[in-house]
Amino acid sequence: MFGESTDVTQIAMSVLGPLQFSVNGIDVTPTAPKQMQVLALMALNEGQVVTASNFVDELWAERPPRSAKTTLQTYILHLRKLMSKAFKDESAVVRDILLTRQGGYLLRLPMAPFDLRQFNDLSTQGRIALAQGDPQRGSHLLRKALEYWRGPALVDVPIGSVLEPKVRGLQTQRQIVLESRIEADLLVGRYDEAILDLVTLTAQQPLNENIHEQYMRALNLAGRRSEALGIYHRLRKNLMDELGLEPSQKLQQAQHLVLSSQSAA
């Protein structure tokens, strides 16, 4: 267990952007690329053992050196030395944070500020509020969750074969939360804010039907119906050119809704 000198509130980890790790207010983030990979992999599996074979796959892929496991032990030792700088009594404290377990290593951050945990907690609460018919609270919580992102996840860390799907999953998770927040904004009448996000999102993802449907709906609700129809036609062209497909029924229904609104206006 953590002793009195290791109050867990004094430990902070960030992965939603550059990798950052501090203990007692002292930055203990490694700067060597492979040590950063080791720390990042443990952070994304916080509270779970990461096996030596997973580390080896991440660090060296299919061509590990004969000394791979010994080198990994050296990286762990260097991480512990970095952390020990933050404590007067270094040995027992550091072992409570970065633990050796049979077959691997484990990073413990119980109750510590950890941006990934905070993002997950707030986004879950926000999506529950939205599902329960409280878009105002949902929008607030989802917006707070997204504030933890300071750039692409682990943007300054070399990414190997083990980290890659995890990082890709985090980016997908962020996209889902952002789309949920936009949905909440539309339900409470924040059309202009939603449109600002959707201008960028649709440019970045020209074949994503869901965000185009949200964009059309936001423009329609804001009274910009001709622009909403323009978005539909742009998406249809992109889909036909790239995939040879017509827009989905959901998009076609959105187009009909805009046309109906135009006729009624």
C-alpha positions in Angstrom: 0.0 0.0 0.0 1.1 3.6 -0.5 2.6 5.2 2.6 1.9 8.7 3.9 4.7 10.2 1.8 3.1 8.9 -1.4 -0.4 10.4 -1.4 -1.8 9.2 -4.7 -3.1 12.6 -5.4 0.5 13.6 -6.0 0.8 11.2 -8.9 -0.5 12.3 -12.4 -0.5 10.6 -15.7 -1.5 11.9 -19.1 -1.7 10.0 -22.4 -4.4 12.0 -24.3 -1.8 14.1 -26.1 1.9 14.1 -25.2 3.0 11.5 -22.6 3.3 13.1 -19.2 4.0 11.5 -15.8 4.7 13.4 -12.6 5.2 12.4 -9.0 5.0 14.9 -6.2 5.0 17.7 -8.8 8.2 16.5 -10.3 8.2 15.5 -14.0 9.4 12.0 -14.3 8.5 11.4 -18.0 11.2 9.5 -19.7 12.8 11.0 -22.8 14.3 7.9 -24.4 11.9 6.6 -27.1 11.8 3.0 -26.0 11.3 3.9 -22.3 8.5 6.1 -23.4 6.9 3.1 -25.1 7.3 1.0 -22.0 5.6 3.6 -19.8 2.9 4.3 -22.4 2.0 0.6 -22.7 1.8 0.2 -18.9 -0.3 3.3 -18.7 -2.9 2.1 -21.2 -3.1 -1.1 -19.3 -3.1 0.6 -15.9 -3.8 -1.9 -13.1 -3.1 -4.9 -15.3 0.0 -6.9 -15.8 1.8 -6.3 -19.2 3.7 -9.4 -20.1 7.3 -9.4 -21.1 6.3 -10.8 -24.5 4.0 -7.9 -25.1 6.8 -5.4 -24.3 9.1 -7.3 -26.7 6.6 -7.3 -29.5 6.0 -3.5 -29.0 9.6 -2.6 -28.8 11.2 -4.8 -31.4 8.4 -6.4 -33.4 9.6 -9.5 -35.2 13.3 -8.9 -34.7 14.0 -8.7 -31.0 17.7 -8.9 -29.9 18.9 -11.8 -27.8 19.2 -9.5 -24.9 15.6 -8.3 -25.2 14.4 -9.3 -21.7 17.5 -8.0 -20.0 17.2 -4.7 -21.9 13.5 -4.5 -20.8 14.6 -5.0 -17.2 17.1 -2.1 -17.7 14.3 0.1 -19.0 12.1 -0.7 -16.0 15.1 0.1 -13.7 15.6 3.5 -15.4 11.9 4.3 -15.0 12.1 3.5 -11.3 15.2 5.7 -10.9 13.3 8.6 -12.5 10.4 8.1 -10.1 12.7 7.7 -7.1 13.9 11.4 -7.6 10.5 12.5 -6.2 10.9 10.7 -2.9 13.2 10.8 0.1 12.7 7.2 0.8 12.8 5.9 -2.7 12.7 2.1 -2.7 9.4 1.0 -1.2 7.4 3.8 -2.7 8.5 3.2 -6.2 7.8 -0.5 -6.0 4.2 0.4 -5.0 3.8 2.3 -8.3 5.7 0.2 -10.8 5.4 -3.5 -9.7 7.1 -6.6 -10.9 4.8 -9.5 -11.4 5.3 -13.0 -12.6 5.8 -12.7 -16.4 5.7 -8.9 -16.6 5.2 -5.5 -15.0 2.2 -3.5 -13.7 1.7 0.2 -13.2 -0.7 1.2 -10.3 -2.3 4.7 -10.3 -5.2 4.2 -7.8 -7.3 7.4 -7.5 -4.5 9.4 -9.1 -5.3 12.1 -11.7 -5.2 10.1 -15.0 -6.6 11.8 -18.0 -7.8 8.6 -19.7 -9.7 7.5 -16.6 -11.3 10.9 -16.2 -12.2 11.1 -19.9 -13.8 7.6 -19.7 -15.7 8.4 -16.5 -17.1 11.7 -17.8 -18.0 10.4 -21.3 -19.8 7.5 -19.8 -21.8 9.8 -17.5 -22.5 12.1 -20.4 -23.8 9.4 -22.7 -26.0 8.0 -20.0 -27.5 11.5 -19.4 -28.1 11.8 -23.1 -29.7 8.4 -23.3 -31.9 9.3 -20.3 -33.3 12.4 -22.0 -31.1 15.1 -20.4 -29.1 16.6 -23.3 -28.2 19.7 -21.3 -26.3 17.6 -18.7 -25.1 15.3 -21.4 -23.6 18.1 -23.4 -21.9 19.6 -20.3 -20.3 16.3 -19.3 -19.2 15.3 -22.8 -17.7 18.7 -23.3 -15.7 18.3 -20.0 -14.6 14.8 -21.1 -13.2 16.1 -24.4 -11.3 18.9 -22.6 -8.8 16.2 -21.4 -7.6 15.8 -25.0 -4.5 17.9 -25.7 -3.8 16.4 -29.1 -3.6 12.9 -30.7 -3.1 10.2 -28.0 0.6 9.6 -27.2 1.5 12.0 -30.0 5.2 12.1 -29.0 5.6 8.3 -28.4 6.9 5.9 -31.0 4.1 3.5 -31.7 4.7 -0.2 -32.3 2.4 -3.2 -33.1 0.9 -3.5 -29.6 0.3 0.2 -28.9 -1.0 0.9 -32.4 -4.5 -0.7 -32.1 -4.9 0.7 -28.6 -4.1 4.3 -29.8 -6.4 3.8 -32.8 -9.1 2.7 -30.4 -8.6 5.8 -28.3 -9.0 8.1 -31.3 -12.2 6.2 -32.3 -13.5 6.6 -28.8 -12.8 10.3 -28.9 -14.7 10.5 -32.2 -17.7 8.7 -30.8 -17.8 11.1 -27.7 -17.5 14.1 -30.0 -20.4 13.0 -32.2 -22.4 12.3 -29.0 -21.6 15.8 -27.7 -22.7 17.3 -31.1 -25.9 15.4 -30.9 -26.5 16.8 -27.4 -25.8 20.3 -28.7 -28.3 19.9 -31.5 -31.0 18.8 -29.0 -30.5 21.9 -26.8 -30.3 24.3 -29.8 -26.6 25.0 -29.9 -26.6 24.8 -33.7 -23.8 27.2 -34.4 -21.4 25.4 -32.0 -22.2 22.1 -33.7 -21.7 23.6 -37.1 -18.2 24.9 -36.2 -17.1 21.3 -35.3 -18.8 19.7 -38.2 -17.2 21.9 -40.8 -13.8 20.5 -39.7 -15.0 16.9 -39.2 -16.7 16.5 -42.6 -13.6 18.0 -44.3 -11.4 15.4 -42.5 -13.8 12.5 -43.1 -15.4 13.1 -46.5 -17.1 9.6 -46.5 -18.4 9.6 -42.9 -22.2 9.5 -43.3 -23.1 10.0 -39.6 -21.3 13.4 -39.2 -22.6 14.5 -42.6 -26.2 13.7 -41.4 -25.5 15.7 -38.3 -24.1 18.6 -40.4 -27.2 18.6 -42.6 -29.5 18.6 -39.6 -27.5 21.4 -37.9 -27.6 23.6 -41.0 -31.3 22.9 -41.5 -32.2 23.7 -37.9 -30.2 26.9 -38.2 -32.2 27.9 -41.3 -29.4 27.3 -43.8 -31.3 24.8 -45.9 -29.5 25.4 -49.3 -26.2 24.7 -47.6 -27.6 21.5 -46.0 -28.6 20.3 -49.5 -25.1 21.2 -50.8 -23.6 19.0 -48.1 -25.8 16.1 -49.2 -24.8 16.5 -52.8 -21.1 16.8 -51.9 -21.3 13.6 -49.9 -23.2 11.7 -52.6 -20.5 12.7 -55.1 -17.7 11.5 -52.8 -19.5 8.2 -52.1 -20.1 7.6 -55.8 -16.6 8.6 -56.9 -14.8 6.6 -54.1 -17.0 3.6 -53.4 -19.6 3.6 -56.2 -22.4 3.8 -53.5 -25.5 6.0 -53.0 -25.9 7.6 -49.6 -27.7 5.5 -47.0 -31.4 5.6 -46.3 -30.7 7.7 -43.2 -29.0 10.4 -45.4 -31.7 10.3 -48.0 -34.3 10.8 -45.3 -32.2 13.8 -44.0 -32.3 15.2 -47.6 -36.1 14.8 -47.8 -36.5 16.5 -44.4 -34.5 19.5 -45.7 -36.6 19.6 -48.9 -39.8 19.4 -46.8 -38.6 22.3 -44.6 -37.8 24.4 -47.7 -41.2 23.8 -49.1 -42.9 24.8 -45.8 -40.8 27.9 -45.4 
